[in-house]
Amino acid sequence: MKGKVDGKWYDDMSQAPDLGSIRCVRNEGMIRHYHGLSEDKTKLLLIDYVETGSSCFMDDTGDIYFFNKKSGNWYDPVKQEVVTDGA
């Protein structure tokens, strides 16, 4: 079954990433802005195809994470925290 997740088409939806509550709310080309719940912040690691300046606002905590294309990391500049698998 074909389908679209986060603006990308998949011929087989079983190959599409599970982004949980993370949803794109605005995009400017490959700079994308997301909203989601903090319990799904590690799912940001699946979103590595966006450009520097992309962001994700966590609706339940108010935390905001930004993507840096050069490092490939999502980070919270206030907490100085990088999202990792164990985050």
C-alpha positions in Angstrom: 0.0 0.0 0.0 1.4 3.4 -1.1 1.3 6.4 1.2 2.8 9.7 2.3 4.5 10.4 5.6 6.0 13.9 6.4 5.9 14.8 2.7 7.8 11.7 1.5 6.1 9.0 -0.6 6.5 5.4 0.2 5.6 2.5 -2.1 5.2 0.3 0.9 3.9 2.0 4.0 5.6 -0.7 6.2 8.8 1.1 5.2 7.6 4.5 6.4 8.9 5.8 9.7 6.7 5.9 12.8 6.9 9.5 13.9 4.4 9.0 16.8 2.8 12.3 17.7 5.4 14.4 15.7 3.6 16.2 12.9 4.9 18.8 10.4 2.8 22.0 10.8 4.7 24.3 8.4 7.4 23.9 5.8 9.6 26.2 3.9 11.2 23.8 1.4 13.3 21.4 3.5 13.1 23.6 6.6 10.3 22.1 8.5 8.5 22.9 11.7 7.0 20.2 13.8 4.8 19.8 16.9 4.6 16.7 19.1 4.7 15.3 22.6 8.0 15.0 24.6 7.5 11.2 24.9 8.2 11.0 21.1 11.3 13.2 21.0 13.6 10.3 20.1 11.5 9.9 17.0 13.1 13.2 15.8 16.2 11.0 15.1 14.2 9.5 12.2 13.9 13.0 10.6 17.4 13.5 9.3 16.5 14.7 5.8 15.5 18.3 6.8 17.7 21.4 6.8 19.3 23.5 9.5 16.7 25.7 11.1 14.0 23.0 11.3 12.3 22.8 14.7 10.0 20.8 16.8 7.9 22.3 19.6 6.9 19.8 22.3 3.3 20.7 23.2 3.2 19.1 26.6 6.5 20.6 28.0 7.1 23.7 25.9 10.6 22.5 25.0 11.8 23.3 21.5 14.4 21.4 19.5 16.3 22.6 16.5 18.0 20.6 13.8 21.6 21.2 12.7 22.4 19.6 9.3 26.1 19.8 9.8 26.1 17.8 13.0 23.0 15.8 12.1 21.6 16.5 15.6 18.4 17.7 17.1 19.2 19.9 20.2 17.5 22.1 22.8 19.6 25.3 23.1 18.1 26.2 26.5 18.8 22.9 28.2 21.9 22.4 26.0 20.7 18.9 25.3 21.1 16.8 22.2 18.5 14.2 21.4 19.9 10.7 21.6 18.4 7.2 21.5 18.6 7.1 25.3 17.1 10.7 25.8 
